[in-house]
Amino acid sequence: MSARPGYRNSSAQRIGAMLSRHFFLIRKSWPRLLSFAYYPVMQLLVWGFVTQYLGPQSASQGVLQAVPGILLTGVLLWDVLVRGELGLFLSFLEEMYSRNLGNLFVSPLRLHEFVIAQMLMSIVRVVIGSGVALLVAVVFFDLQIAQQAFALSLCLGCLLVFGWAVGLLANGLVLRFGLGAEEIGWAVVFLIGPLSGAYYPISVLPSWLQTVAYALPTAWAFEAMRTALIEGRIAWQMLATSMLLNLVYFVGCGYLFWRFVESGRERGLLLQMGE
């Protein structure tokens, strides 16, 4: 494309114009700006607390020999949580990108049926993705969890339900604030990562963070996982607490999602979303 007469369009100016465009996009989208530092900080926090768990004080607790299995199982169960959340979120995004939300919600399909279909799809994602990962862990890393399979399956169920709750919240936020807030759906589940204790006990957190962590069902589920792997028993009280908190979060996030959908109907947002 040729420059306009009387205007010297240099390479540096064209590059500067392109940089300015992206700068203004980032400046006007706080989710994009937040994502720059968000993931590195979350990773640093998680593995920083892991080093606290594996410090010299752990030797006196007699758990070092169980650490490899704890870490591998924590990775697998964390993946279940992430896939449970993304199972709802990605399915919802596909409908938004294809501008199909309006068609769905004027059809006989009810909102709870739509949510149930998304949850079933997330189970498929979990079975395929985490199932392959479990096979790899057993074959290549000699992970032995058969004796604790029932206890771990209960932990898995707690994490999957919470993943659904987070997914409903992410769907509602994107519906409310538009696709510019898509980053929230990817980031929200990792926000609770350092507080969930997937790879270390909650006791390694600062005391004020422990209070916050125990308000999440994930903390109780992962504590129950470690109890099963280290002590070989089912922590029924921890699992019951996790599921009770799950009920609160799922109902609360489900209500917020319903309100966002109703607001979208009233404001005509369901017909305006798209790529």
N, C-alpha and C positions, 0 to 999 in steps of 0.2 A: 504494500500500500504506500503510495507516494505521500510526501508531506504536503500540507496546504501551502499555497503560495505565500511567501513572506514569513514563513515559520520554519525555523531551522530545527528539524526533528532529529536529534542525535541519538545514537545508541544508548548513551547514558540516560538521556531523558526518557526514552521508552522504558528502560529498565526501572527507572525511578517511578514512573507512572504505575507500572505493574506492582512494585513494592508498596506504593501508596494505597493501591486498591486493597491489597491483602491486609495492610495495616489497619485500614478503616473497618474491614470486616471483622478483624480480631478485636479491635477496640470496642465495637458495638455488640460483641457477643461474649459475655462473661464466661459461659461454659467453655468456649474455645480457649480463652485466656487462662482459665483455671487448669485446663488439661495439660498445659505446658509443664507445670511443676507437680501436678497432682499425682501421677503414676510413679515418678521417681521417689517422691516423698513417702508414698504408701509402701513401696517396696523396701525403702530404707527402714521404715518403722517395723515392718514385719520381720525382716531378717536381723534387725538390731535386737529385737526381743528374743529371737531364736538364740543369739549369742549369749544373752543373759541366762537362758534356760540351760545351755550347754556349758555354762561356766563351772568353776571348781566346786561350787556348792552342790551341784547335781550329783557328784560322785558319792556323797554321803547319803543320798536318798535312794541309792540302789536302783536307779532307773536308766542308767546309761546303756545297759545292754538292750533295753527295749526301745531306745531312741530311733534306730533305723526304721523299725516297723511303725512307730508312732508317726514319724515324718511322712513315710509313704502313704499310710492310711489317711493322714491329715490332708495330703495332696488330693487323694481320690475323693474324699468326702467334700473338700472345698470345691472341687470340680462339679460335684453334684449340685451344690448350692448355686454356683455361677450358671450352670446350664439350665437349672430350674428357672432362674430369673430371666436369662436370655431367651429361653424357650417361649415365654410370654412376650417379651419385648420385641424380638425379631419377627415373630408372627404378626404382631401389631404393626410394626414398621412396614412390612410387606403390603399390608392393606392400605396404609397411608401413601406409600410410594405409588401404588397402582390406582389411587383415588377411588378405592372401593368401599371405604367406610360408609359413605352415604347410601350406597346400594345395599349394604348389609343391614343397616339399621332401619331401612324402610321395608325390608323383607319381613316375613313371619319370624325370622330368627330373633330370639330374645337375648337380652344382654347376658344373663347367666349361662345360656347355652353357648354363646360366643366365648365366654371365659372358660367354661369346661372344655371346649374343644382346644383352646390354647394350652390348658394344663395337660391334656392328654398328649398333645404334640410335644410338650416339654419332656414328658416321660419317655417318649420315643427317642428324643435327643439324648437324654441321660443314659438310657439303656445302650444305645449304640456307642456314644462317645466314651462314657465312663466304663462300659463293659470291656471295650478294647483296651483301655488304659489299665484296668484291673488284670486282664490277661497278660499284658506286658510286665506288670509288677510281679506277678506270680512266676512267670517263666524266666525273666532275666534278672530279677532281684530277690527271688526266693521269698516272697512275702507270704507268710503263713497266718491266715486269719480265720481259718475254717472253724475253729473252736469258738470263736467270738462272733460268728456270722450273724446270729440272731440279734445280739446286742448292737452290732454295727448297723444292721438293717433298720433297727429302731432309730438310731442316730441319723441314718440316711433319710428316713421319712420326715424327721423333724426339720432337717436342713432343706429338704425339697419344698415343704410347705412354706417355710419362711422365704425361700426363693420366689415362690409364687406371689407372696404378699409384696415383696419388693418389686417384682415385675408389674403388678397392677399399679403400684404407685408410679413407677417410671412411665407406664403407658399413659396414665392420667396427666402427668406433668408435660409430656410431649404433646398430648392433645390440647392441653391448655395454652402452652407457650409456643407451639409450633415446632417444626423440624430443626429450627435453630438451637433448640434445647435437647437435641438428640444425644449429645455428649453426656447428659445427665443419666440416661438409661445405661450407658456403658460404665459410668463412673460410680454410680450409687452403691453397687454391691461391693466394690473395692473399698469404699469408705469404712465399712464395718470389718474389713479384713484384720487390721491390727487389734481390734477389740474382740474378735471371735476366738482367738486362741487355737487356731487350727494346728499350729506347729509347736506350741508352748502353752504351759498352764497359765491361767489368768493371774496367778499369784506373782508372776514376774512383772506385771504392769504396775505403774505407780498407783498408790492407794485410791486416789481420786478417780483414776481411769477404771479401776476394778468395779467401782459402783456403777459406772456407765455400762461397762461390759456385761455385768450381770442383769442388766435390764434388757439384754438381747437374748433371744432363744438360742442363737448360735453358740454363745459361750457355754451354756449348760450342755448342749449337744456334744461339743468337742471335749468337755470335761468328762462326760459319760463315756466317750470313745476312749480316752486315756485310762479311765477306771477299768474298762473291759480289757484293754491290752496289757495293763500293768498288774492288776489285781485279779483278772479273770472272772469278774462278776458283773452283773447288770445293775447299773445305778438307777434304780427305778425312780427315786425321788428327783434326780437331776432330769431324767427324761420327762417326767410328769410336769416339772416346772417349765421345761422347754416347750412342751406341747401347749401348756396353758398360755404362755406368752405368745406362741404362734397363733392361737385362737384370737387373742386381742389384736395382734398386728394384722392378721388376715382380714378380720371384720373391719378394722379401721381403714386399711388400705382399699378394701373392696368398696367401702362406702365412699371414700374419696374418688375412686375411679368412676363410680356411678354418678356422683355429682358432676365430675368433669365431663362425662358423656352427655348428661342432661343439659349442662351449660353449653356444650358444643352444638347440640341440637337447636337450642334457642337462638344462638348467635350465628348459626349457619356454618360453623367451622368444619363440620363433617364433609361438606361438599367442596371446601376450598383447599384441603390438604393435598399435597402431591409433591412430586420431584421438582 
